[in-house]
Amino acid sequence: MEKEPLIGKSLDELRQLAKTMGMPAFAGGQMAEWLYRRHTTSIDEMTNISKAGRARLSESHDMGLMPPSACQRSMDGTVKYLFPTSHGQHVETVYIPDGERATLCVSSQVGCKMRCRFCQTGRQGFQGNLTAGDILNQVLALPERDTLTNIVFMGQGEPMDNLDAVLKATEVLTAPWGLAWSPRRITVSSVGVKEKLQRFLDTSECHVAISLHTPFAHERAALMPAERAMPIAAVVELLRKYDFAHQRRLSFEYIVFEGVNDSLKHARETARLLNGLHCRVNLIRFHHIPDTNLQGAGEERIMQLRDYLTSHGIFTTIRASRGEDIQAACGLLSTANNNTSTT
């Protein structure tokens, strides 16, 4: 019989499990500490739980930790890991060290429904949602776990399309009984699934990043089909209802493509769209993927966009390109692996 993983369970779920196993409810809190704080790898290591309780728990449950099955290492220190999921598939997770900062880019789905033209993951099609345990496994089973300073939900999948699992995972990451991280260390991205984005904003204190890429609706629809159902103008209107000056941070992600979205016209319209909104814009160099005619814009064009937006009151950065030699921004490793496992 396949055992149920403990990783991903909330404190309430662990307390209920403890009672089901004939243990006192407080044993659920002890389990949470072993699961999320002590780097425990087996139920037998939970030594403040009775031996009989551990034996009963082990009959139907296991930790749920799954180490990465493959990795690619970049010359700049970036590492792309391939993690198995509880349903026998694989997702990519990217570890990005940068001085005293170490960021982990986690996935929330296998494949993606959004079909963004510049994203290899979208070409996989949607293959399934990750559980909260699958998401947390990318953190808890990471070899560099102890060095992490930040987590970004910018890997494979649309986080708002798997919102229940994402909220549960971020709860474990931030709760006092979980990893006790500050929500300010976590950023969750979205193309702008409006109703679910609103629920996320009302529920979570984590930072938010919106995929913008062009301020013009017709161009955005050509790059991101989701624009037709989720117009960026409506997303920005929703965001104006929230306080980003004193609480969480709001960012807009803008991959710069040569001859597509790198003109002064785009800079002007972006400034108009975001006028008065407390936010930042991250300009991103394009990591080329196979079978696309999109090309990354030159450095001069990227700097012109930055300088225009900055001069018009929008804090704008150019994100450093990391892991390009291992295609860290792509879904190529998982695409190949998932295709192999299904043939």
C-alpha positions as CSV (number, residue, x, y, z in Angstrom):
1,M,0.0,0.0,0.0
2,E,1.3,3.4,-1.0
3,K,2.0,5.5,2.1
4,E,0.7,9.0,2.6
5,P,3.4,11.8,2.8
6,L,3.6,14.0,6.0
7,I,5.3,16.8,4.2
8,G,2.7,19.4,3.2
9,K,0.4,18.8,6.1
10,S,-0.7,21.8,8.2
11,L,-0.6,21.9,12.0
12,D,-4.3,21.2,12.3
13,E,-4.0,18.2,9.9
14,L,-1.1,16.9,11.9
15,R,-3.0,17.3,15.2
16,Q,-5.9,15.4,13.7
17,L,-3.6,12.7,12.4
18,A,-2.1,12.3,15.9
19,K,-5.5,11.8,17.4
20,T,-6.4,9.3,14.7
21,M,-3.2,7.4,15.6
22,G,-4.2,7.3,19.2
23,M,-1.7,9.9,20.3
24,P,-2.4,13.2,22.1
25,A,-3.1,16.2,19.9
26,F,0.1,18.0,20.9
27,A,2.0,15.2,19.1
28,G,0.9,17.0,15.9
29,G,3.0,20.0,17.0
30,Q,5.9,17.7,17.7
31,M,5.6,16.2,14.2
32,A,5.5,19.7,12.7
33,E,8.8,20.6,14.4
34,W,10.5,17.4,13.1
35,L,9.1,17.9,9.6
36,Y,9.8,21.6,9.1
37,R,12.5,22.7,11.5
38,R,14.8,19.8,12.3
39,H,15.7,18.4,8.9
40,T,14.3,15.0,9.9
41,T,14.4,12.3,7.2
42,S,12.5,9.5,8.8
43,I,9.6,9.0,11.3
44,D,11.9,6.9,13.5
45,E,13.9,10.1,14.3
46,M,10.9,11.7,16.0
47,T,12.2,10.6,19.4
48,N,9.8,12.7,21.6
49,I,6.9,10.7,20.1
50,S,6.3,7.3,21.7
51,K,7.8,4.3,20.0
52,A,4.3,2.8,19.6
53,G,3.0,6.0,18.1
54,R,5.9,6.1,15.6
55,A,5.3,2.5,14.7
56,R,1.6,3.1,13.9
57,L,2.4,6.3,12.0
58,S,5.0,4.4,9.9
59,E,2.5,1.8,8.8
60,S,0.5,4.3,6.8
61,H,2.7,7.4,6.4
62,D,6.2,8.4,5.4
63,M,8.1,11.7,5.4
64,G,7.4,12.4,1.7
65,L,10.9,13.8,1.1
66,M,12.2,13.0,-2.4
67,P,15.7,14.1,-3.3
68,P,16.4,15.6,-6.8
69,S,16.9,13.0,-9.5
70,A,19.2,15.1,-11.7
71,C,20.9,18.5,-11.7
72,Q,22.7,20.8,-14.1
73,R,25.4,23.3,-12.7
74,S,26.1,26.6,-14.3
75,M,29.5,28.2,-14.4
76,D,28.1,31.1,-12.4
77,G,27.0,28.8,-9.5
78,T,23.3,28.5,-10.5
79,V,22.0,24.9,-10.2
80,K,18.9,23.6,-11.9
81,Y,17.4,20.6,-10.1
82,L,14.9,18.0,-11.4
83,F,12.6,17.0,-8.6
84,P,10.2,14.0,-8.7
85,T,6.6,14.6,-7.7
86,S,4.2,12.5,-5.8
87,H,2.4,11.5,-9.1
88,G,5.6,10.2,-10.8
89,Q,6.3,13.3,-12.9
90,H,9.2,15.8,-12.6
91,V,9.5,19.6,-12.2
92,E,12.5,22.0,-12.3
93,T,13.7,24.0,-9.4
94,V,16.5,26.6,-9.8
95,Y,18.9,27.6,-7.0
96,I,20.6,31.0,-7.6
97,P,23.4,32.0,-5.2
98,D,24.4,35.7,-5.3
99,G,26.8,36.8,-2.6
100,E,25.0,36.6,0.7
101,R,21.7,36.1,-1.0
102,A,20.5,32.7,-2.3
103,T,17.2,32.5,-4.1
104,L,15.2,29.3,-4.9
105,C,12.9,29.4,-7.9
106,V,10.2,26.8,-7.3
107,S,7.5,25.3,-9.5
108,S,3.8,25.0,-8.7
109,Q,2.6,22.8,-11.6
110,V,3.8,20.2,-14.1
111,G,3.4,22.0,-17.4
112,C,1.2,25.1,-17.7
113,K,-2.1,26.1,-19.3
114,M,-1.0,29.7,-20.1
115,R,0.9,28.9,-23.3
116,C,3.1,32.0,-23.2
117,R,5.0,32.2,-26.4
118,F,8.4,32.7,-24.8
119,C,8.1,29.9,-22.3
120,Q,9.2,26.3,-22.8
121,T,7.0,25.1,-20.0
122,G,3.9,26.3,-21.8
123,R,4.8,24.0,-24.7
124,Q,4.4,21.0,-22.4
125,G,0.8,21.7,-22.0
126,F,-0.8,21.3,-18.6
127,Q,0.0,17.9,-17.0
128,G,-1.1,18.4,-13.4
129,N,-1.0,20.5,-10.2
130,L,1.6,20.0,-7.6
131,T,0.5,19.2,-4.0
132,A,1.6,21.5,-1.2
133,G,4.0,18.6,-0.3
134,D,5.5,18.6,-3.8
135,I,6.1,22.4,-3.6
136,L,7.7,22.1,-0.1
137,N,9.8,19.2,-1.1
138,Q,11.7,21.5,-3.5
139,V,12.7,23.5,-0.5
140,L,13.1,20.8,2.2
141,A,15.0,18.3,0.0
142,L,17.2,20.9,-1.5
143,P,20.9,20.2,-0.8
144,E,21.5,23.9,-0.2
145,R,18.5,24.3,2.0
146,D,20.4,26.0,4.9
147,T,21.7,28.7,2.6
148,L,18.4,30.0,1.3
149,T,17.4,33.6,1.9
150,N,14.5,33.9,-0.6
151,I,12.0,31.8,-2.5
152,V,10.2,32.9,-5.7
153,F,7.3,31.1,-7.2
154,M,8.5,31.7,-10.7
155,G,9.2,28.2,-11.9
156,Q,7.0,26.0,-14.0
157,G,3.3,26.7,-13.9
158,E,0.9,29.5,-13.0
159,P,0.8,29.8,-9.1
160,M,-2.7,31.3,-9.1
161,D,-3.9,28.3,-11.2
162,N,-3.0,26.0,-8.2
163,L,-3.8,28.5,-5.5
164,D,-5.0,26.2,-2.7
165,A,-1.7,24.3,-2.8
166,V,0.4,27.5,-3.1
167,L,-1.4,29.1,-0.1
168,K,-0.9,25.9,1.9
169,A,2.8,25.8,1.0
170,T,3.3,29.5,1.9
171,E,1.5,28.9,5.2
172,V,3.9,26.2,6.1
173,L,6.9,28.3,5.0
174,T,5.8,31.3,7.1
175,A,3.9,29.9,10.1
176,P,5.6,29.8,13.6
177,W,5.0,26.0,13.7
178,G,6.5,25.7,10.1
179,L,9.7,27.2,8.8
180,A,8.8,30.6,10.4
181,W,10.1,32.6,7.4
182,S,9.0,36.2,7.0
183,P,6.5,36.5,4.1
184,R,8.8,39.3,2.8
185,R,11.3,36.6,1.8
186,I,8.7,35.0,-0.6
187,T,7.5,36.3,-3.9
188,V,4.6,34.7,-5.9
189,S,4.3,35.5,-9.6
190,S,1.2,35.5,-11.8
191,V,0.1,36.3,-15.3
192,G,-2.8,38.0,-13.5
193,V,-5.6,35.4,-12.9
194,K,-7.8,38.2,-11.5
195,E,-10.2,36.5,-9.1
196,K,-7.6,34.2,-7.7
197,L,-5.1,37.0,-7.5
198,Q,-7.5,38.9,-5.4
199,R,-8.0,36.0,-3.1
200,F,-4.2,35.7,-2.8
201,L,-3.8,39.4,-2.0
202,D,-6.5,39.1,0.7
203,T,-5.0,36.0,2.2
204,S,-1.3,36.2,2.0
205,E,1.4,38.8,2.9
206,C,4.0,37.5,0.4
207,H,5.3,39.8,-2.3
208,V,3.6,39.7,-5.7
209,A,5.2,39.8,-9.2
210,I,3.0,40.2,-12.3
211,S,4.1,39.2,-15.8
212,L,3.7,42.3,-17.9
213,H,6.1,42.0,-20.9
214,T,4.3,44.7,-22.9
215,P,1.7,47.4,-21.9
216,F,-0.3,47.0,-25.2
217,A,-3.2,44.5,-24.9
218,H,-2.9,43.2,-28.5
219,E,0.8,42.6,-28.2
220,R,0.5,41.0,-24.8
221,A,-2.2,38.7,-26.2
222,A,0.2,37.6,-28.9
223,L,2.9,36.9,-26.4
224,M,0.5,35.7,-23.6
225,P,-2.8,34.3,-24.7
226,A,-4.1,34.7,-21.1
227,E,-4.4,38.5,-21.8
228,R,-7.6,37.8,-23.6
229,A,-9.3,36.5,-20.4
230,M,-7.2,38.5,-18.0
231,P,-6.4,42.0,-19.4
232,I,-3.4,43.7,-17.8
233,A,-5.5,46.9,-17.5
234,A,-8.0,45.1,-15.3
235,V,-5.2,43.5,-13.2
236,V,-3.6,46.9,-12.6
237,E,-7.0,48.3,-11.6
238,L,-7.3,45.5,-9.0
239,L,-3.8,46.1,-7.7
240,R,-4.5,49.8,-7.1
241,K,-6.9,48.7,-4.3
242,Y,-4.0,47.3,-2.2
243,D,-1.3,49.0,-0.2
244,F,2.1,48.2,-1.6
245,A,3.9,51.2,-0.1
246,H,4.0,49.9,3.5
247,Q,3.4,46.2,3.3
248,R,4.4,43.8,0.6
249,R,6.3,44.6,-2.6
250,L,4.7,44.7,-6.0
251,S,6.9,44.0,-9.1
252,F,6.2,43.7,-12.8
253,E,8.3,41.3,-14.8
254,Y,9.2,42.5,-18.3
255,I,11.2,40.3,-20.7
256,V,12.7,42.5,-23.3
257,F,12.5,41.2,-26.9
258,E,14.2,42.9,-29.8
259,G,11.8,44.7,-32.1
260,V,8.8,43.6,-30.1
261,N,8.6,45.5,-26.8
262,D,11.8,47.5,-26.6
263,S,10.9,50.9,-28.1
264,L,10.3,54.3,-26.5
265,K,6.6,53.8,-27.3
266,H,6.6,50.8,-24.9
267,A,8.4,52.8,-22.2
268,R,5.9,55.6,-22.4
269,E,2.8,53.3,-22.3
270,T,4.3,51.3,-19.4
271,A,4.9,54.5,-17.4
272,R,1.3,55.6,-18.2
273,L,-0.2,52.2,-17.2
274,L,1.7,52.1,-13.9
275,N,1.5,55.8,-13.0
276,G,0.8,56.3,-9.3
277,L,1.2,52.6,-8.5
278,H,3.8,51.9,-5.9
279,C,5.8,49.2,-7.7
280,R,9.0,48.3,-9.4
281,V,9.7,47.0,-12.9
282,N,12.3,44.2,-13.5
283,L,13.7,44.2,-17.0
284,I,14.8,40.7,-17.9
285,R,17.1,39.5,-20.6
286,F,15.6,36.8,-22.8
287,H,17.0,33.2,-22.5
288,H,16.4,31.8,-25.9
289,I,14.4,28.6,-26.3
290,P,14.2,26.3,-29.3
291,D,11.9,26.9,-32.3
292,T,11.0,30.6,-31.6
293,N,11.8,33.7,-33.6
294,L,11.9,35.8,-30.5
295,Q,15.3,37.4,-29.8
296,G,16.5,39.2,-26.8
297,A,16.9,43.0,-27.1
298,G,20.4,44.5,-27.0
299,E,21.9,46.0,-23.8
300,E,21.5,49.6,-25.1
301,R,17.7,49.2,-25.6
302,I,17.3,47.6,-22.2
303,M,19.1,50.5,-20.5
304,Q,17.0,53.0,-22.5
305,L,13.9,51.4,-21.1
306,R,15.3,51.5,-17.6
307,D,16.4,55.1,-17.8
308,Y,13.0,56.3,-19.2
309,L,11.0,54.5,-16.6
310,T,13.3,55.6,-13.7
311,S,13.1,59.2,-14.9
312,H,9.3,58.9,-14.8
313,G,9.2,57.8,-11.2
314,I,9.1,54.0,-11.6
315,F,11.9,52.1,-9.8
316,T,13.4,49.9,-12.5
317,T,16.1,47.3,-12.4
318,I,17.8,45.1,-15.0
319,R,17.9,41.6,-13.7
320,A,21.3,39.9,-14.0
321,S,21.2,36.9,-16.4
322,R,22.0,33.7,-14.5
323,G,22.4,30.1,-15.5
324,E,22.1,30.8,-19.3
325,D,24.6,28.0,-20.1
326,I,22.2,25.5,-18.5
327,Q,19.0,27.2,-19.8
328,A,17.9,27.9,-16.2
329,A,14.8,29.8,-17.3
330,C,13.5,27.0,-19.5
331,G,11.5,23.8,-19.1
332,L,13.8,21.7,-21.3
333,L,15.1,19.3,-18.6
334,S,11.6,18.5,-17.3
335,T,10.1,18.4,-20.8
336,A,12.6,15.7,-21.8
337,N,12.2,13.7,-18.6
338,N,8.4,13.8,-18.5
339,N,8.2,12.9,-22.2
340,T,10.5,9.9,-21.6
341,S,8.4,8.7,-18.6
342,T,5.2,8.7,-20.7
343,T,6.4,6.9,-23.8
